Amino acid sequence: MARLRVYELARQLEMDTRELMKELHELGIEIKSHMSYIDEETVNLLLEMYGTQEEEEELIEEYEEYEEIDEEVNGKHFKNKEGSLEKIQTNKKKNSVKITEEDLKLDKFAEKIGVPQNRIIQDFFMKGEILKPGQSLNLQLAKKIAKMYDVRISFETEEKEEVIENPLNEIEKYFEEKYKDPENLKERPPVVTVMGHVDHGKTTLLDYIRNTRVAEREEGGITQSIGAYQVEVNGKKITFIDTPGHEIFTEMRARGAQATDIVVLVVAADDGVMPQTIEAYNHAKSANVPIIVAINKIDKPNANVEKTKQELVNKLNLIPEEWGGDTIVVPISAKKGQNVDTLLEMILLVAEMQEIKGIPDGPVRAVTIESKLDKGFGPVANVIIKDGILKIGDYIISGKVMGKVKALVNDQGKRIKEAGPSTPVMIVGFEELPDSHGIVYSVDSLDKAREISEKMREIEQKELRRKRHMKLEEILKMMEQSEKKELRLVLKADTQGSLMALSGAINKLQSEEISINIIHSGVGSITVSDVMLATASDAIILGFRVKADSQARKMAEAEGIQIKTYTIVYKLIEELQAALEGMLEPEEVEEITGRGEIKKVFKIKKVGSIAGVQMIEGYVEKDGLVKVYRSGKLVYEGKIESLKHYQQDVKRVDAPQECGIKLENFDDIKEGDELEFSVLKKVARKLTFEEDKGEE
């Protein structure tokens, strides 16, 4: 059997290529990819080894119909149809030993697997590896030791702990019961999110609405941005969420309640439906909320509203009402304010048709759109009230974090005494920073708030312990992966919400070949401590809407640490994806360069057989590869030892010239043999990310 590529061997063994690659790495056979060659001797050994296993499996299958009556360590007895005993010999089963993290010391590990510690040390010394009595072991070394003595190791699973009922579920049940009776509900202002492609005018539209529709604006004093604001149209209110992109929008779809009631999708009339438009639409669609399309920039000379509508139909399957569909489409100019009033009226119309309602009084349920540490107020949560009325002095809970409402600040920066459904407000009074995009509930008393907080902390601790244990179990699988590369990141953002959204988007870029490890993430500017951490961990620092202070930049330059800052989510993701693909080893692809035929064979003493070749097409290179076919069958595949044109050593010969070729380690050539020449080229590879799996 000639040498084979990994994928060719996998095909012969009827194995998955990735599975075979793992096996080869465990056996210590060095390969880079599925295109790597395995030498002939190794191929034969592998075929023999795996062939034996297949024969055993076939033998066992043959006796499946027999009644099993006895079992031994080295084999099994079966009764055949005639009633006589037959024995199927199988390989001795590996001992299976369960270990814990505490057993990862050589003396304890040796005791667990039943092999004297001194013997392990001696055996490894003979292999050129030094082990010390009682030394700590990593998982890779533990597995290596176990394999040497034919022992299979696994980690003990923790016993199931008592399940603590989530106290917030009981609060949610209250609201669910209330919503079942329509008499408990009243109409509330719609909550709207504006989405779309970058530079299509989302911010311009929101600024125009804010500047023309907010009746009172605070001059001086508190100029607090709370990520949302309320406007009044024809005596009715609309709440707008000012989010930086669709990633954050999706993060805000919290458990039990969703922040957004209506999405306005902005599409530029001069640009049409772009990739980010499609992405934004998909996020809105998955949220299952009504979508209104605002075709912006109709004041531009190259604006084409009809073409944009056609793209809405073709690319998004959004059919405008005037074309017989059910999508409201409003052409606007956010810059000049043209038709913006019509858009606001359409929002109210959709809200009326959707019958957006909430519980007008009683306990509060609010969706957090942002949480941050405020210089003046400490930990705060910017929320939109969904149900009930929140008042100064109310006790509140958000996950494990409790508090008492000390102040409420509205979207105009004014302090207010209470806030009802759909009102955007900043809550001051949390003891710690609450979860961004979590749900805030009001409770009856301080004792109730403390009780819920303690239970939520206990649940979180149990969840963390469970996750740590699961991680320990998964490490063995990770160790089996072939030199998986890792990109380490330090991530800083302007707010907790941005941080969570970016972390989610970055984690979607995980792939089988390269993992991303966010070793640290935080809110605020990039500091010296961030650079120190990146230096110690060999990481890259990414900043979103934050800057690096001067000391941090100087230190980063001195240490050679890269700092990259962004203001747009998709730009960060695009550049990160490109960087990941740049980390991949290029794939070796075989490219056929020419064909030739052996016209004569010259046998030279102490040299071997030389092929006199007539080039038929293309060319042959000295450093290339060659395949020899005889009567259509492959008889050799390998390298060219020497290439001559007449008496001269050459690097390349083109058709229709003749040449002399000596094949490496192969002399069995004959006149009439056909030669196929090729070269290996390195081609840049593309990654397949976790989010792409399953897509067609």
C-alpha positions as CSV (number, residue, x, y, z in Angstrom):
1,M,0.0,0.0,0.0
2,A,1.4,3.4,-1.1
3,R,1.4,6.4,1.2
4,L,-2.0,8.1,1.6
5,R,-3.5,11.4,2.6
6,V,-5.4,11.4,5.9
7,Y,-8.8,11.8,4.3
8,E,-8.0,8.9,1.9
9,L,-7.1,6.6,4.8
10,A,-10.2,7.7,6.6
11,R,-12.3,6.7,3.6
12,Q,-10.6,3.3,3.5
13,L,-11.2,2.7,7.2
14,E,-14.8,4.1,6.8
15,M,-14.1,6.6,9.6
16,D,-14.9,10.3,10.0
17,T,-11.8,12.3,9.0
18,R,-11.8,14.4,12.1
19,E,-12.1,11.3,14.3
20,L,-9.1,9.7,12.5
21,M,-7.1,12.9,13.0
22,K,-7.7,12.7,16.8
23,E,-6.7,9.0,16.8
24,L,-3.5,9.8,14.9
25,H,-2.5,12.6,17.3
26,E,-3.1,10.2,20.3
27,L,-0.8,7.7,18.6
28,G,1.9,10.4,18.3
29,I,1.7,10.7,14.5
30,E,2.3,14.3,13.4
31,I,-0.2,15.6,10.9
32,K,-1.2,19.2,10.1
33,S,-4.5,18.7,8.2
34,H,-6.7,16.2,6.4
35,M,-4.4,16.8,3.3
36,S,-1.2,15.6,5.1
37,Y,0.5,12.4,3.8
38,I,1.0,9.3,6.0
39,D,4.0,7.1,5.0
40,E,3.5,3.6,3.6
41,E,4.7,1.8,6.7
42,T,2.4,3.7,9.0
43,V,-0.5,3.2,6.6
44,N,0.0,-0.5,6.7
45,L,0.2,-0.6,10.5
46,L,-3.0,1.4,10.8
47,L,-4.9,-0.7,8.3
48,E,-3.8,-3.8,10.2
49,M,-4.7,-2.3,13.6
50,Y,-8.1,-1.1,12.6
51,G,-8.7,-4.1,10.4
52,T,-8.3,-6.4,13.5
53,Q,-10.9,-4.3,15.3
54,E,-13.4,-4.6,12.4
55,E,-12.9,-8.4,12.3
56,E,-13.7,-8.7,15.9
57,E,-16.8,-6.6,15.5
58,E,-17.9,-8.7,12.5
59,L,-17.3,-11.9,14.5
60,I,-19.5,-10.6,17.4
61,E,-22.2,-9.5,15.0
62,E,-22.2,-13.1,13.5
63,Y,-23.0,-14.5,16.9
64,E,-25.7,-12.0,17.9
65,E,-28.4,-14.6,17.4
66,Y,-26.8,-16.9,19.9
67,E,-27.8,-16.9,23.5
68,E,-25.2,-15.4,25.8
69,I,-24.7,-17.6,28.9
70,D,-21.4,-16.7,30.4
71,E,-18.8,-13.9,30.4
72,E,-15.1,-14.0,31.1
73,V,-12.4,-11.3,31.3
74,N,-10.8,-12.4,28.0
75,G,-13.9,-13.6,26.1
76,K,-17.5,-14.5,26.0
77,H,-19.3,-17.9,25.8
78,F,-22.3,-18.3,23.5
79,K,-24.6,-21.3,22.9
80,N,-25.1,-22.0,19.2
81,K,-28.2,-23.5,17.6
82,E,-27.0,-27.1,18.2
83,G,-26.6,-26.4,21.9
84,S,-22.8,-26.6,22.0
85,L,-20.6,-23.9,23.5
86,E,-18.5,-21.6,21.4
87,K,-16.2,-18.9,22.5
88,I,-15.6,-15.5,20.9
89,Q,-12.2,-14.1,21.9
90,T,-12.2,-10.4,22.3
91,N,-9.6,-8.0,23.5
92,K,-9.2,-7.5,27.2
93,K,-11.4,-4.7,28.3
94,K,-9.6,-1.6,29.6
95,N,-10.0,-1.0,33.3
96,S,-12.1,2.2,33.9
97,V,-11.2,4.3,36.8
98,K,-13.1,7.4,38.1
99,I,-10.9,10.2,39.4
100,T,-11.5,13.6,40.9
101,E,-9.5,16.8,40.8
102,E,-7.8,15.8,44.1
103,D,-6.4,12.7,42.4
104,L,-4.3,14.7,40.0
105,K,-1.1,14.1,42.0
106,L,1.2,11.3,40.9
107,D,1.1,9.3,44.2
108,K,-2.7,9.4,44.5
109,F,-3.1,8.8,40.8
110,A,-0.8,5.8,40.9
111,E,-2.9,4.4,43.7
112,K,-6.1,5.0,41.8
113,I,-5.0,3.2,38.6
114,G,-3.3,0.4,40.6
115,V,0.3,0.9,39.4
116,P,3.2,1.6,41.8
117,Q,4.4,5.2,41.7
118,N,8.0,4.0,41.3
119,R,7.2,1.9,38.3
120,I,5.5,4.9,36.6
121,I,8.6,7.0,37.3
122,Q,10.9,4.3,36.0
123,D,8.9,3.6,32.8
124,F,8.7,7.3,32.0
125,F,12.4,7.8,32.7
126,M,13.1,5.1,30.1
127,K,11.1,7.1,27.6
128,G,13.2,10.2,28.4
129,E,10.6,11.9,30.6
130,I,11.3,12.9,34.3
131,L,8.5,12.5,36.8
132,K,8.8,13.3,40.5
133,P,7.1,11.5,43.4
134,G,3.8,13.2,44.3
135,Q,4.1,15.8,41.6
136,S,0.9,17.6,40.3
137,L,-0.4,16.3,37.0
138,N,-2.3,18.1,34.3
139,L,-5.0,16.2,32.5
140,Q,-3.0,15.5,29.4
141,L,-0.2,13.9,31.4
142,A,-2.7,11.9,33.5
143,K,-4.3,10.6,30.3
144,K,-0.9,9.7,28.9
145,I,0.0,7.7,32.1
146,A,-3.3,5.9,32.1
147,K,-3.0,5.0,28.4
148,M,0.5,3.5,29.0
149,Y,-1.1,1.0,31.5
150,D,-4.2,0.4,29.5
151,V,-6.5,2.2,31.9
152,R,-9.4,4.4,30.9
153,I,-10.0,7.4,33.2
154,S,-13.1,9.5,33.7
155,F,-14.2,12.1,36.2
156,E,-16.7,11.4,38.9
157,T,-19.9,13.4,38.4
158,E,-21.2,15.4,41.4
159,E,-24.3,14.1,43.1
160,K,-27.4,16.0,42.2
161,E,-28.0,18.8,44.7
162,E,-31.3,19.9,46.0
163,V,-33.0,22.1,43.6
164,I,-33.9,25.6,44.9
165,E,-37.1,27.0,43.5
166,N,-36.4,30.3,41.8
167,P,-38.3,32.9,43.8
168,L,-38.7,35.2,40.8
169,N,-40.9,32.5,39.1
170,E,-43.5,33.1,41.7
171,I,-43.5,36.8,41.0
172,E,-43.8,36.1,37.2
173,K,-46.8,33.9,37.9
174,Y,-48.6,36.9,39.5
175,F,-48.2,38.9,36.3
176,E,-49.3,35.9,34.1
177,E,-52.5,35.5,36.1
178,K,-53.2,39.2,35.9
179,Y,-52.8,39.2,32.1
180,K,-55.3,36.4,31.7
181,D,-58.1,38.8,32.7
182,P,-58.5,41.6,30.1
183,E,-60.2,43.8,32.8
184,N,-56.9,44.1,34.6
185,L,-55.2,45.6,31.5
186,K,-55.2,49.1,30.0
187,E,-53.6,50.5,26.9
188,R,-50.1,51.8,27.3
189,P,-47.7,53.8,25.0
190,P,-45.9,51.6,22.5
191,V,-42.1,51.1,23.0
192,V,-40.3,51.5,19.7
193,T,-36.8,50.5,18.5
194,V,-35.2,52.0,15.4
195,M,-32.9,49.6,13.5
196,G,-31.2,49.4,10.1
197,H,-27.9,49.6,8.2
198,V,-25.1,51.9,9.4
199,D,-25.3,55.4,7.8
200,H,-28.9,54.9,6.7
201,G,-30.1,57.6,9.1
202,K,-31.2,55.9,12.4
203,T,-29.5,58.4,14.6
204,T,-30.6,61.4,12.4
205,L,-34.2,60.2,12.7
206,L,-34.1,59.7,16.5
207,D,-32.4,63.1,16.9
208,Y,-35.1,64.8,14.8
209,I,-37.9,63.2,16.8
210,R,-36.2,64.0,20.1
211,N,-35.5,67.7,19.2
212,T,-39.0,68.4,17.8
213,R,-41.2,66.3,20.0
214,V,-39.7,66.5,23.5
215,A,-41.6,69.4,25.0
216,E,-39.2,70.3,27.8
217,R,-35.5,69.9,27.8
218,E,-33.3,70.4,30.9
219,E,-30.9,73.3,30.4
220,G,-27.9,72.7,32.7
221,G,-28.3,70.6,35.9
222,I,-28.7,66.9,35.3
223,T,-28.2,66.0,31.7
224,Q,-28.7,62.3,32.1
225,S,-29.0,60.0,29.1
226,I,-31.1,56.9,30.0
227,G,-31.1,55.1,26.7
228,A,-34.8,55.9,26.0
229,Y,-37.1,58.8,25.8
230,Q,-40.8,59.6,25.4
231,V,-42.5,61.9,22.8
232,E,-46.1,63.0,22.4
233,V,-48.0,62.8,19.1
234,N,-51.6,64.0,18.8
235,G,-52.1,63.7,22.6
236,K,-50.6,60.2,22.7
237,K,-47.2,59.0,23.9
238,I,-44.5,56.9,22.2
239,T,-41.4,55.6,23.9
240,F,-38.2,55.2,21.8
241,I,-35.3,53.1,22.8
242,D,-32.0,54.6,21.7
243,T,-30.0,51.4,21.1
244,P,-26.6,51.3,19.3
245,G,-27.5,48.3,17.1
246,H,-29.4,45.1,16.5
247,E,-27.0,43.1,18.7
248,I,-28.0,45.1,21.7
249,F,-31.7,44.9,20.6
250,T,-31.5,41.1,20.8
251,E,-29.8,41.2,24.2
252,M,-32.7,43.2,25.5
253,R,-35.2,40.5,24.8
254,A,-35.2,39.5,28.5
255,R,-36.9,36.5,30.1
256,G,-40.5,37.0,30.9
257,A,-40.9,40.3,29.1
258,Q,-39.7,42.0,25.9
259,A,-38.7,45.6,25.8
260,T,-39.8,46.4,22.3
261,D,-43.4,46.5,20.9
262,I,-42.7,47.9,17.4
263,V,-39.6,48.0,15.2
264,V,-38.9,50.8,12.7
265,L,-36.6,49.5,10.0
266,V,-34.7,52.4,8.3
267,V,-33.6,51.8,4.7
268,A,-31.8,54.5,2.7
269,A,-33.5,55.3,-0.7
270,D,-30.1,55.9,-2.4
271,D,-28.6,52.7,-1.0
272,G,-31.3,50.1,-0.8
273,V,-31.4,46.9,1.3
274,M,-27.8,46.3,2.6
275,P,-26.3,43.3,4.5
276,Q,-26.8,45.0,7.8
277,T,-30.4,45.8,6.9
278,I,-31.1,42.1,6.4
279,E,-29.3,41.3,9.7
280,A,-31.4,43.9,11.5
281,Y,-34.6,42.6,9.9
282,N,-33.7,39.0,11.0
283,H,-33.2,40.2,14.6
284,A,-36.6,42.0,14.5
285,K,-38.3,39.1,12.9
286,S,-37.0,36.7,15.6
287,A,-38.5,39.0,18.2
288,N,-41.9,38.5,16.6
289,V,-42.8,42.2,16.7
290,P,-44.5,44.3,14.0
291,I,-42.1,46.1,11.6
292,I,-42.7,49.5,10.0
293,V,-40.3,50.4,7.2
294,A,-39.0,54.0,6.9
295,I,-37.4,54.7,3.5
296,N,-35.0,57.5,4.4
297,K,-33.0,60.1,2.4
298,I,-35.8,60.7,-0.2
299,D,-34.4,64.3,-0.5
300,K,-31.3,63.0,-2.2
301,P,-31.0,63.4,-6.0
302,N,-30.2,59.7,-6.5
303,A,-33.0,58.4,-4.3
304,N,-35.1,55.6,-5.8
305,V,-38.1,54.8,-3.6
306,E,-39.7,52.3,-6.0
307,K,-36.5,50.4,-6.4
308,T,-36.0,50.2,-2.6
309,K,-39.5,48.9,-2.2
310,Q,-38.7,46.2,-4.8
311,E,-35.7,45.2,-2.8
312,L,-37.8,45.0,0.4
313,V,-39.9,42.4,-1.5
314,N,-37.1,40.5,-3.1
315,K,-34.6,40.4,-0.2
316,L,-36.8,40.6,2.9
317,N,-40.2,39.4,1.7
318,L,-41.7,42.6,3.1
319,I,-44.6,43.6,0.7
320,P,-45.8,47.2,1.1
321,E,-49.4,47.9,1.7
322,E,-49.9,49.8,-1.6
323,W,-48.6,46.7,-3.4
324,G,-51.2,44.5,-1.7
325,G,-49.1,43.5,1.3
326,D,-49.3,44.2,5.1
327,T,-46.1,46.1,5.7
328,I,-46.5,49.9,6.3
329,V,-43.8,51.7,4.3
330,V,-43.3,55.5,4.9
331,P,-40.8,57.5,2.6
332,I,-39.1,60.1,4.8
333,S,-36.3,62.6,5.0
334,A,-34.9,62.5,8.6
335,K,-32.6,65.3,7.8
336,K,-35.4,67.7,6.7
337,G,-38.1,66.2,8.8
338,Q,-40.2,65.3,5.7
339,N,-43.0,62.8,6.5
340,V,-41.6,62.1,10.0
341,D,-45.0,63.1,11.4
342,T,-46.7,60.5,9.1
343,L,-44.3,57.9,10.4
344,L,-45.2,58.7,14.0
345,E,-48.9,58.5,13.2
346,M,-48.3,55.1,11.6
347,I,-46.6,53.9,14.8
348,L,-49.7,55.0,16.8
349,L,-51.9,53.2,14.2
350,V,-50.0,49.9,14.5
351,A,-50.0,50.3,18.3
352,E,-53.8,50.7,18.2
353,M,-54.2,47.6,16.0
354,Q,-51.8,45.5,18.2
355,E,-53.7,46.6,21.4
356,I,-50.6,47.1,23.4
357,K,-51.6,46.9,27.0
358,G,-50.2,46.6,30.5
359,I,-51.2,46.5,34.2
360,P,-51.8,50.1,35.1
361,D,-51.1,49.8,38.9
362,G,-49.9,47.6,41.6
363,P,-46.5,45.8,41.8
364,V,-43.9,46.7,39.2
365,R,-42.3,44.7,36.4
366,A,-39.7,46.7,34.4
367,V,-37.2,45.8,31.6
368,T,-33.7,47.0,32.1
369,I,-32.2,48.6,29.0
370,E,-28.9,49.6,30.6
371,S,-27.1,49.4,33.9
372,K,-24.0,51.3,34.9
373,L,-22.0,52.9,37.6
374,D,-22.9,56.6,37.7
375,K,-20.4,59.1,39.2
376,G,-23.2,60.9,41.0
377,F,-25.6,58.2,41.8
378,G,-23.6,54.9,42.1
379,P,-25.2,51.7,40.7
380,V,-28.2,52.6,38.5
381,A,-30.6,50.8,36.1
382,N,-32.2,52.6,33.2
383,V,-35.5,50.8,32.7
384,I,-38.8,50.9,30.9
385,I,-41.8,50.2,33.1
386,K,-43.9,47.4,31.7
387,D,-46.5,46.9,34.4
388,G,-47.5,48.7,37.6
389,I,-46.3,52.0,39.1
390,L,-42.9,52.5,40.6
391,K,-42.6,55.0,43.5
392,I,-39.9,56.5,45.6
393,G,-39.3,54.2,48.6
394,D,-40.3,51.0,46.9
395,Y,-38.2,47.9,47.5
396,I,-36.8,46.4,44.3
397,I,-35.0,43.3,43.2
398,S,-33.2,42.5,39.9
399,G,-31.7,38.9,40.0
400,K,-29.5,38.7,43.1
401,V,-29.3,42.5,43.5
402,M,-31.7,44.3,45.8
403,G,-32.3,47.9,46.6
404,K,-34.7,50.7,47.7
405,V,-35.8,53.4,45.2
406,K,-34.0,56.6,46.4
407,A,-34.7,58.6,43.2
408,L,-36.3,58.3,39.8
409,V,-34.9,60.4,36.9
410,N,-36.9,60.7,33.7
411,D,-35.6,61.0,30.1
412,Q,-35.4,64.8,30.4
413,G,-33.1,64.6,33.4
414,K,-35.8,65.6,35.9
415,R,-36.5,63.8,39.2
416,I,-40.0,62.4,39.4
417,K,-42.0,60.7,42.2
418,E,-43.5,57.8,40.3
419,A,-43.4,56.1,36.9
420,G,-46.1,54.1,35.1
421,P,-46.2,51.7,32.2
422,S,-44.0,52.5,29.2
423,T,-42.2,55.2,31.1
424,P,-38.4,55.3,30.6
425,V,-36.7,56.1,33.9
426,M,-33.4,55.8,35.8
427,I,-33.7,54.0,39.1
428,V,-31.3,55.1,41.8
429,G,-30.9,52.9,45.0
430,F,-29.4,49.5,44.0
431,E,-26.9,48.1,46.5
432,E,-24.8,46.7,43.6
433,L,-24.7,46.9,39.8
434,P,-27.8,45.0,38.6
435,D,-27.7,42.7,35.5
436,S,-28.0,44.6,32.2
437,H,-31.2,43.6,30.3
438,G,-32.6,41.8,33.4
439,I,-36.0,42.4,34.9
440,V,-36.7,44.6,37.9
441,Y,-39.5,43.8,40.2
442,S,-41.0,45.7,43.2
443,V,-41.6,43.7,46.4
444,D,-43.6,44.4,49.5
445,S,-40.9,44.7,52.1
446,L,-37.2,44.9,52.8
447,D,-37.3,41.3,54.3
448,K,-38.9,40.0,51.1
449,A,-36.2,41.7,49.0
450,R,-33.4,40.2,51.2
451,E,-35.0,36.7,51.1
452,I,-35.2,36.8,47.3
453,S,-31.6,38.2,47.0
454,E,-30.1,35.5,49.2
455,K,-31.9,32.7,47.3
456,M,-30.8,34.1,43.9
457,R,-27.2,34.3,45.1
458,E,-27.4,30.6,46.3
459,I,-28.8,29.6,42.9
460,E,-26.0,31.5,41.2
461,Q,-23.3,29.8,43.3
462,K,-24.8,26.3,42.6
463,E,-24.9,27.1,38.9
464,L,-21.2,28.3,39.0
465,R,-20.2,25.1,40.8
466,R,-22.1,23.0,38.2
467,K,-20.5,24.9,35.4
468,R,-17.0,24.4,36.8
469,H,-17.6,20.7,37.1
470,M,-18.9,20.5,33.6
471,K,-15.8,22.4,32.4
472,L,-13.5,19.8,34.2
473,E,-15.3,17.0,32.3
474,E,-14.9,18.8,29.0
475,I,-11.2,19.4,29.4
476,L,-10.3,15.9,28.3
477,K,-12.2,16.4,25.1
478,M,-10.4,19.7,24.6
479,M,-7.0,18.1,25.1
480,E,-7.9,15.6,22.3
481,Q,-8.3,18.3,19.8
482,S,-5.2,18.8,17.5
483,E,-3.3,21.9,18.6
484,K,-6.4,24.0,18.7
485,K,-5.5,27.7,18.5
486,E,-6.8,30.3,20.9
487,L,-7.3,34.0,20.5
488,R,-7.3,35.8,23.9
489,L,-9.2,39.1,24.2
490,V,-9.5,41.9,26.8
491,L,-12.8,43.6,26.1
492,K,-13.8,47.0,27.3
493,A,-17.0,48.9,26.5
494,D,-18.9,52.1,27.4
495,T,-21.8,50.3,29.1
496,Q,-22.7,46.9,30.6
497,G,-25.3,46.4,27.8
498,S,-22.8,47.0,25.1
499,L,-20.4,44.6,26.8
500,M,-22.9,41.8,27.0
501,A,-24.0,42.3,23.4
502,L,-20.4,42.3,22.1
503,S,-19.5,39.2,24.2
504,G,-22.5,37.4,22.7
505,A,-21.6,38.4,19.1
506,I,-17.9,37.5,19.6
507,N,-18.7,34.1,21.1
508,K,-20.7,33.3,17.9
509,L,-17.3,33.4,16.1
510,Q,-16.1,30.3,17.9
511,S,-15.0,27.6,15.5
512,E,-13.6,24.0,15.7
513,E,-10.1,25.2,14.9
514,I,-9.8,28.5,16.7
515,S,-11.3,29.3,20.1
516,I,-11.9,32.8,21.4
517,N,-11.2,33.4,25.1
518,I,-12.4,36.7,26.6
519,I,-10.1,36.7,29.5
520,H,-11.5,39.9,30.9
521,S,-14.3,42.3,30.1
522,G,-15.4,45.5,31.8
523,V,-17.0,48.9,31.6
524,G,-14.9,52.0,31.2
525,S,-11.8,53.2,29.5
526,I,-8.7,51.0,28.8
527,T,-6.3,51.3,31.7
528,V,-2.7,50.2,32.6
529,S,-4.1,47.2,34.5
530,D,-5.8,46.0,31.2
531,V,-2.5,46.3,29.4
532,M,-0.7,44.4,32.1
533,L,-3.3,41.6,31.9
534,A,-3.0,41.5,28.1
535,T,0.8,41.3,28.4
536,A,0.7,38.4,30.9
537,S,-1.9,36.6,28.8
538,D,-0.7,37.4,25.3
539,A,-4.0,39.0,24.5
540,I,-5.4,41.7,22.2
541,I,-7.4,44.6,23.7
542,L,-10.6,45.6,22.0
543,G,-12.5,48.8,23.0
544,F,-16.0,49.7,22.1
545,R,-16.9,53.4,22.4
546,V,-14.1,53.9,24.9
547,K,-10.6,55.2,24.7
548,A,-7.3,54.1,26.2
549,D,-5.7,56.6,28.6
550,S,-2.2,57.9,27.8
551,Q,-0.4,55.7,30.3
552,A,-2.1,52.6,28.9
553,R,-1.1,53.5,25.3
554,K,2.5,54.1,26.2
555,M,2.7,50.9,28.1
556,A,1.0,49.0,25.2
557,E,3.5,50.4,22.8
558,A,6.4,49.4,25.0
559,E,5.0,45.9,25.5
560,G,3.9,45.4,21.9
561,I,0.3,44.9,22.9
562,Q,-2.3,45.8,20.3
563,I,-5.2,48.1,21.2
564,K,-8.0,48.5,18.7
565,T,-11.1,50.7,19.4
566,Y,-14.4,50.8,17.5
567,T,-17.6,52.7,17.5
568,I,-19.7,50.3,15.3
569,V,-20.4,46.7,16.4
570,Y,-20.3,45.1,12.9
571,K,-16.9,46.7,12.1
572,L,-15.4,45.1,15.2
573,I,-16.9,41.7,14.3
574,E,-15.8,41.9,10.7
575,E,-12.2,42.7,11.6
576,L,-12.1,40.1,14.3
577,Q,-13.4,37.5,11.8
578,A,-10.7,38.5,9.4
579,A,-8.0,38.2,12.1
580,L,-9.3,34.7,13.0
581,E,-9.0,33.5,9.4
582,G,-5.5,34.9,9.3
583,M,-4.5,32.6,12.2
584,L,-5.4,29.5,10.2
585,E,-2.6,27.5,8.6
586,P,-3.1,27.8,4.8
587,E,-4.5,24.6,3.2
588,E,-2.3,22.7,0.8
589,V,-4.1,22.1,-2.5
590,E,-2.8,19.8,-5.2
591,E,-2.8,21.6,-8.6
592,I,-2.2,19.5,-11.8
593,T,0.4,21.2,-14.0
594,G,1.0,18.8,-16.8
595,R,1.0,15.3,-18.4
596,G,3.7,13.2,-20.0
597,E,4.4,9.7,-21.3
598,I,7.5,7.5,-20.8
599,K,8.9,6.7,-24.2
600,K,12.0,4.9,-23.1
601,V,13.5,3.5,-19.9
602,F,17.3,3.9,-19.2
603,K,18.8,1.6,-16.6
604,I,22.0,3.1,-15.2
605,K,24.3,1.3,-12.7
606,K,24.3,2.6,-9.2
607,V,21.7,5.2,-10.2
608,G,18.6,3.1,-11.2
609,S,15.9,3.6,-13.8
610,I,15.6,6.9,-15.6
611,A,12.5,7.7,-17.5
612,G,12.8,9.3,-20.9
613,V,9.6,11.4,-21.0
614,Q,7.8,13.2,-23.7
615,M,5.8,16.1,-22.3
616,I,2.3,16.1,-23.8
617,E,0.8,19.2,-22.1
618,G,1.6,21.7,-19.4
619,Y,4.9,21.5,-17.5
620,V,6.8,19.5,-14.9
621,E,8.7,21.1,-11.9
622,K,11.6,19.5,-10.1
623,D,10.0,20.3,-6.7
624,G,6.6,19.0,-7.8
625,L,4.8,15.7,-7.4
626,V,4.2,12.9,-9.9
627,K,1.7,10.1,-10.3
628,V,2.5,7.1,-12.5
629,Y,-0.4,5.3,-14.2
630,R,-0.1,2.0,-16.0
631,S,-3.2,0.8,-18.0
632,G,-5.2,3.4,-16.2
633,K,-4.2,2.2,-12.7
634,L,-2.1,4.2,-10.2
635,V,1.2,2.4,-9.5
636,Y,3.2,5.2,-7.9
637,E,2.7,8.6,-6.2
638,G,5.6,10.6,-4.9
639,K,8.4,13.1,-5.6
640,I,10.8,13.7,-8.4
641,E,14.4,12.9,-7.4
642,S,16.0,14.6,-10.5
643,L,14.9,16.4,-13.6
644,K,17.1,16.8,-16.7
645,H,16.8,18.4,-20.1
646,Y,19.5,16.6,-22.2
647,Q,22.5,16.6,-19.7
648,Q,21.5,19.7,-17.7
649,D,19.8,19.6,-14.4
650,V,16.7,21.9,-14.7
651,K,13.9,23.2,-12.5
652,R,11.2,23.0,-15.1
653,V,10.4,21.5,-18.5
654,D,7.5,22.6,-20.6
655,A,5.6,20.7,-23.3
656,P,6.3,19.6,-26.0
657,Q,9.9,19.1,-24.9
658,E,11.5,15.9,-23.8
659,C,13.2,15.3,-20.4
660,G,14.8,12.7,-18.2
661,I,13.1,12.0,-14.8
662,K,14.4,9.9,-11.9
663,L,11.6,9.0,-9.4
664,E,12.3,9.0,-5.7
665,N,12.5,5.4,-4.3
666,F,10.8,3.9,-7.4
667,D,12.4,2.1,-10.3
668,D,9.6,-0.1,-11.6
669,I,8.8,2.1,-14.6
670,K,7.9,0.9,-18.1
671,E,7.6,2.3,-21.5
672,G,4.0,3.6,-22.1
673,D,3.5,4.6,-18.5
674,E,1.5,7.8,-18.2
675,L,2.7,10.6,-15.9
676,E,0.6,13.2,-14.2
677,F,2.5,16.2,-12.7
678,S,1.3,18.5,-9.9
679,V,2.4,21.0,-7.3
680,L,1.2,21.7,-3.8
681,K,-0.1,25.3,-3.4
682,K,-1.1,26.9,-0.1
683,V,-4.5,28.5,-0.2
684,A,-6.0,30.8,2.4
685,R,-8.8,29.1,4.4
686,K,-12.2,30.3,5.6
687,L,-13.5,29.5,9.0
688,T,-16.9,27.9,9.7
689,F,-18.4,29.5,12.8
690,E,-20.8,28.0,15.3
691,E,-23.7,30.2,14.1
692,D,-23.2,29.0,10.5
693,K,-23.7,25.3,11.4
694,G,-27.0,23.9,10.1
695,E,-27.4,26.7,7.5
696,E,-27.7,25.8,3.9
